Amino acid sequence: MEHNPGKYRTDLWIDWCPGCGNFGILASEIKALEELNLEPSKIAIVSGIGCSAKIIHYINANGVHSLHGRAIPFAIGIKLVRPDLTVIVNGGDGDLLGIGAGHFVALGRRNLQMTIILHDNRVYGLTKGQAAPTLPLGVKTKALAIPNIYTDINPIALAISSGYTFVARAYAFDSEHLKEIIKKAIMHRGVSLVDVLQPCVTFNDIHTADYFKKKIYKLEDEGWDPVVRDPKDIEEKALNAIRKSFEEEKIPVGIFYENSLLPTYEERLKNVIKSYPSISPGTTKIEVNGKSIFDRKLFESVFSDFIIDTE
């Protein structure tokens, strides 16, 4: 990527390997933020550990470089206390689907409004190319002594079955297409996943740019309709999307599944705690001159539905 600091790009030099797919993801993500005209101070980007995690240093926004596999719970905390922020998680296939798999599944059940951008290169690039959870069974990349003995996770199928309401796949080197999908994912009302196929030029000599160039096709070119318009269509749409995601000879990219009919986690919380999100730790003063302002009156306004009067 050209070193061109701007509103959404920091002045830090990028130290990914030349030709890494992360460059395409970074360029597309920055362009999506630009075109959505989101204020950098209103964006929070969270990452875990891995090559992908460095992306927060290159985007001019609030950023948290968190623990391995824990980017999603960090992001959930940020979103709950600051629901006005646009929250994006960037993580690798090892980070999000290995040590972080439980958090990935739990987020789908919540349908919190945030976007997960999965950097899917099928290896642990930062630690010299071990098999990541998305590397297919029997594939031997250059860093493996023997072919992979694990079966692979299908991120699209896992996300849909976990409850994600916007699920898409894109390719890192088709920047314009990836940018448009990221924009739609950010604007979606609910939790969204963008599984981004990306070559690892250093450690994955199987799934290269030439490999993807020969196999990828776009769902929209064959008239695929991912949108759920009626609750009775949810099962059929979800099952069709999962079946489509298992195609191997040709790899579909685009939006597999989109369901805006389910309430978000924020809306579900508001039904239980009436004052949410108007009163939250992220936007409310908690002390003045060293004294807590959380007095009985405020306590009763927040928890009025749960107070048991014994008198």
C-alpha positions as CSV (number, residue, x, y, z in Angstrom):
1,M,0.0,0.0,0.0
2,E,1.2,3.5,-0.8
3,H,2.4,5.3,2.3
4,N,-0.3,8.1,2.3
5,P,-1.4,9.2,5.8
6,G,-4.8,10.7,5.8
7,K,-8.0,11.0,7.9
8,Y,-8.3,7.2,8.3
9,R,-4.7,6.1,7.8
10,T,-2.0,6.6,10.5
11,D,1.6,7.5,9.6
12,L,3.0,4.2,10.7
13,W,5.0,2.1,8.2
14,I,3.3,-1.3,7.4
15,D,5.5,-4.3,8.2
16,W,3.5,-7.1,6.6
17,C,5.3,-9.3,4.1
18,P,5.3,-7.8,0.5
19,G,2.3,-9.2,-1.3
20,C,0.4,-10.2,1.9
21,G,-3.4,-10.3,1.5
22,N,-3.7,-8.0,4.6
23,F,-2.8,-5.0,2.4
24,G,-6.0,-5.6,0.4
25,I,-8.1,-5.9,3.5
26,L,-6.6,-2.7,5.0
27,A,-7.1,-0.7,1.8
28,S,-10.7,-1.9,1.5
29,E,-11.5,-1.3,5.2
30,I,-10.1,2.3,5.1
31,K,-12.0,3.0,1.8
32,A,-15.2,1.7,3.4
33,L,-14.9,3.9,6.4
34,E,-14.2,6.9,4.1
35,E,-17.2,6.3,1.9
36,L,-19.5,5.8,5.0
37,N,-18.0,9.0,6.3
38,L,-17.7,7.7,9.8
39,E,-15.9,9.9,12.3
40,P,-12.7,8.3,13.4
41,S,-13.4,9.2,17.1
42,K,-16.7,7.2,16.8
43,I,-15.0,4.0,15.5
44,A,-13.5,1.3,17.7
45,I,-11.4,-1.4,16.1
46,V,-10.4,-4.4,18.2
47,S,-7.9,-7.2,17.3
48,G,-6.3,-10.2,19.0
49,I,-2.9,-11.6,18.2
50,G,-1.5,-12.4,14.8
51,C,-0.5,-10.7,11.6
52,S,-4.0,-9.4,11.2
53,A,-4.0,-7.8,14.6
54,K,-1.5,-5.2,13.5
55,I,-4.2,-3.5,11.4
56,I,-5.4,-1.4,14.3
57,H,-2.0,0.5,14.2
58,Y,-2.6,1.5,10.6
59,I,-6.1,2.9,10.9
60,N,-6.8,6.2,12.5
61,A,-9.5,5.3,15.0
62,N,-9.8,4.0,18.5
63,G,-8.0,0.7,18.7
64,V,-7.5,-2.1,21.1
65,H,-4.7,-4.7,20.5
66,S,-6.1,-7.3,22.9
67,L,-5.3,-10.8,23.9
68,H,-5.0,-13.9,21.8
69,G,-8.5,-15.1,20.9
70,R,-10.2,-12.4,23.1
71,A,-10.9,-9.7,20.6
72,I,-14.6,-10.4,20.5
73,P,-15.3,-10.1,24.3
74,F,-13.2,-6.9,24.4
75,A,-15.4,-5.6,21.5
76,I,-18.6,-6.7,23.2
77,G,-17.6,-4.7,26.3
78,I,-16.9,-1.6,24.3
79,K,-20.2,-1.9,22.4
80,L,-22.3,-2.4,25.5
81,V,-20.9,0.7,27.3
82,R,-20.7,2.8,24.1
83,P,-23.5,1.7,21.8
84,D,-23.0,4.8,19.8
85,L,-19.6,3.5,18.5
86,T,-19.1,1.6,15.3
87,V,-17.3,-1.5,16.5
88,I,-15.2,-3.7,14.2
89,V,-13.2,-6.8,15.1
90,N,-10.2,-7.8,12.9
91,G,-8.9,-11.3,13.5
92,G,-7.2,-14.2,11.8
93,D,-8.6,-17.7,11.3
94,G,-6.4,-19.0,14.1
95,D,-7.3,-16.2,16.5
96,L,-11.0,-16.2,16.0
97,L,-11.7,-19.9,15.1
98,G,-9.0,-21.6,17.3
99,I,-8.6,-20.1,20.8
100,G,-11.4,-17.7,20.2
101,A,-14.0,-20.1,18.8
102,G,-16.2,-20.0,21.8
103,H,-16.5,-16.3,21.7
104,F,-17.2,-16.4,18.0
105,V,-20.2,-18.7,18.5
106,A,-21.5,-16.8,21.6
107,L,-21.5,-13.5,19.6
108,G,-23.8,-15.0,17.0
109,R,-26.3,-15.9,19.7
110,R,-26.3,-12.3,21.0
111,N,-26.7,-10.6,17.6
112,L,-24.9,-7.5,18.9
113,Q,-24.5,-4.9,16.3
114,M,-20.8,-5.1,15.3
115,T,-18.7,-6.4,12.4
116,I,-16.2,-9.3,12.4
117,I,-13.6,-9.2,9.6
118,L,-11.9,-12.6,9.5
119,H,-8.5,-12.6,7.8
120,D,-8.6,-16.1,6.4
121,N,-5.2,-17.3,5.1
122,R,-5.5,-20.9,6.5
123,V,-2.2,-20.8,8.4
124,Y,-0.7,-19.2,11.5
125,G,1.5,-16.8,9.6
126,L,2.9,-15.0,12.6
127,T,4.3,-18.2,14.1
128,K,5.8,-19.7,11.0
129,G,2.9,-21.3,9.2
130,Q,1.3,-24.0,11.3
131,A,-2.1,-25.3,10.2
132,A,-5.0,-23.0,11.1
133,P,-8.6,-24.1,11.7
134,T,-9.6,-23.3,8.1
135,L,-6.9,-25.4,6.4
136,P,-8.5,-28.4,4.8
137,L,-7.7,-32.0,5.9
138,G,-4.9,-33.6,4.0
139,V,-3.4,-30.3,2.6
140,K,0.4,-29.9,3.1
141,T,1.6,-26.3,3.0
142,K,5.4,-25.6,3.0
143,A,5.8,-25.3,6.8
144,L,4.1,-28.6,7.6
145,A,6.1,-31.8,8.0
146,I,3.1,-33.9,7.0
147,P,-0.3,-33.2,5.5
148,N,-2.8,-31.5,7.8
149,I,-4.5,-34.2,10.0
150,Y,-7.3,-31.9,11.2
151,T,-10.7,-31.3,9.5
152,D,-11.3,-27.7,8.7
153,I,-13.9,-25.3,10.1
154,N,-16.2,-23.6,7.5
155,P,-16.6,-20.0,8.8
156,I,-19.8,-19.3,6.8
157,A,-21.6,-22.5,8.0
158,L,-20.4,-21.9,11.6
159,A,-21.5,-18.2,11.6
160,I,-25.0,-19.0,10.2
161,S,-25.6,-21.9,12.6
162,S,-24.5,-19.7,15.5
163,G,-26.9,-16.9,14.7
164,Y,-25.0,-14.3,12.7
165,T,-27.5,-12.3,10.7
166,F,-25.2,-11.0,8.0
167,V,-22.7,-13.5,6.6
168,A,-20.4,-12.9,3.6
169,R,-17.2,-14.0,2.0
170,A,-14.9,-11.9,0.0
171,Y,-11.4,-11.9,-1.5
172,A,-8.6,-9.7,-0.3
173,F,-7.3,-8.8,-3.8
174,D,-10.7,-7.8,-5.1
175,S,-10.6,-4.5,-3.2
176,E,-13.7,-2.9,-4.7
177,H,-15.9,-5.9,-4.1
178,L,-14.5,-6.3,-0.5
179,K,-15.0,-2.6,0.2
180,E,-18.7,-2.8,-0.8
181,I,-19.3,-5.9,1.4
182,I,-17.6,-4.3,4.4
183,K,-19.8,-1.2,4.0
184,K,-22.9,-3.4,3.9
185,A,-21.7,-5.4,6.9
186,I,-21.0,-2.2,9.0
187,M,-24.5,-0.8,8.1
188,H,-26.3,-4.1,8.9
189,R,-28.5,-4.0,11.9
190,G,-27.1,-6.9,13.9
191,V,-23.9,-9.0,14.0
192,S,-22.1,-9.4,10.7
193,L,-19.2,-11.6,9.5
194,V,-17.0,-11.0,6.5
195,D,-14.8,-14.0,5.8
196,V,-11.9,-12.7,3.7
197,L,-9.9,-15.2,1.7
198,Q,-6.3,-14.0,1.6
199,P,-3.0,-15.5,0.3
200,C,-0.2,-15.9,2.8
201,V,2.7,-15.4,0.4
202,T,5.3,-16.6,3.0
203,F,3.8,-19.8,4.4
204,N,0.9,-21.0,2.3
205,D,2.1,-22.1,-1.1
206,I,-1.2,-23.9,-1.9
207,H,-3.9,-21.2,-1.6
208,T,-2.0,-18.6,-3.6
209,A,-3.3,-15.7,-5.6
210,D,-3.3,-17.9,-8.7
211,Y,-5.3,-20.5,-6.9
212,F,-8.0,-18.1,-5.9
213,K,-8.0,-16.3,-9.3
214,K,-8.9,-19.6,-11.0
215,K,-11.6,-20.6,-8.5
216,I,-13.5,-17.6,-7.3
217,Y,-16.9,-16.5,-8.7
218,K,-19.4,-14.0,-7.4
219,L,-22.8,-15.0,-6.0
220,E,-24.5,-11.9,-7.4
221,D,-23.5,-12.9,-10.9
222,E,-25.7,-16.0,-10.7
223,G,-28.7,-14.1,-9.1
224,W,-28.2,-15.3,-5.5
225,D,-30.7,-13.8,-3.2
226,P,-29.4,-13.8,0.4
227,V,-32.2,-11.6,2.0
228,V,-34.7,-13.0,4.5
229,R,-37.9,-11.1,4.0
230,D,-40.3,-13.3,6.0
231,P,-39.6,-15.2,9.3
232,K,-40.9,-18.4,7.7
233,D,-38.1,-18.3,5.1
234,I,-35.2,-18.2,7.7
235,E,-34.6,-22.0,7.8
236,E,-34.6,-22.4,4.0
237,K,-32.4,-19.4,3.4
238,A,-29.9,-20.4,6.1
239,L,-29.7,-24.0,4.8
240,N,-29.3,-23.0,1.2
241,A,-26.5,-20.6,2.3
242,I,-24.7,-23.3,4.3
243,R,-24.9,-25.7,1.3
244,K,-23.5,-23.0,-1.0
245,S,-20.6,-22.3,1.4
246,F,-19.3,-25.9,1.0
247,E,-18.7,-25.6,-2.8
248,E,-15.0,-26.4,-3.5
249,E,-14.4,-26.7,-7.2
250,K,-15.5,-23.1,-7.6
251,I,-15.4,-20.8,-4.6
252,P,-18.4,-18.4,-4.2
253,V,-17.9,-14.9,-2.8
254,G,-20.5,-12.4,-1.9
255,I,-23.3,-12.1,0.7
256,F,-24.5,-15.6,1.6
257,Y,-27.2,-14.7,4.2
258,E,-28.8,-11.5,5.4
259,N,-31.6,-11.4,8.0
260,S,-32.6,-8.0,9.5
261,L,-35.8,-9.4,11.1
262,L,-34.2,-10.5,14.4
263,P,-33.9,-8.0,17.3
264,T,-30.3,-7.0,18.2
265,Y,-28.8,-7.6,21.6
266,E,-29.1,-3.9,22.4
267,E,-32.8,-4.0,21.7
268,R,-33.2,-7.2,23.8
269,L,-31.3,-5.5,26.7
270,K,-33.6,-2.4,26.4
271,N,-36.6,-4.6,26.9
272,V,-35.2,-5.8,30.2
273,I,-33.4,-2.7,31.4
274,K,-35.6,0.3,30.4
275,S,-32.9,2.9,31.0
276,Y,-30.4,1.2,28.6
277,P,-28.5,2.7,26.8
278,S,-29.3,6.2,28.1
279,I,-27.5,5.3,31.4
280,S,-24.3,3.4,31.0
281,P,-20.8,3.5,32.5
282,G,-19.3,4.6,29.2
283,T,-21.3,7.8,28.9
284,T,-22.3,8.7,32.5
285,K,-20.2,10.4,35.2
286,I,-19.7,8.0,38.1
287,E,-18.2,10.5,40.6
288,V,-17.8,14.2,41.4
289,N,-15.1,15.4,43.7
290,G,-14.3,11.9,44.6
291,K,-17.8,11.0,45.6
292,S,-20.0,8.5,43.8
293,I,-23.0,10.0,42.1
294,F,-24.8,6.7,42.0
295,D,-27.3,7.4,44.8
296,R,-30.5,5.7,45.7
297,K,-32.5,7.9,43.3
298,L,-30.4,6.9,40.3
299,F,-30.3,3.3,41.5
300,E,-34.1,3.2,41.5
301,S,-34.3,4.7,38.1
302,V,-32.0,2.1,36.6
303,F,-33.3,-1.0,38.5
304,S,-36.9,0.0,39.2
305,D,-38.2,-3.1,37.5
306,F,-36.2,-5.3,39.8
307,I,-36.7,-3.7,43.2
308,I,-38.7,-5.8,45.7
309,D,-40.5,-3.6,48.2
310,T,-40.7,-5.5,51.6
311,E,-42.7,-2.8,53.4
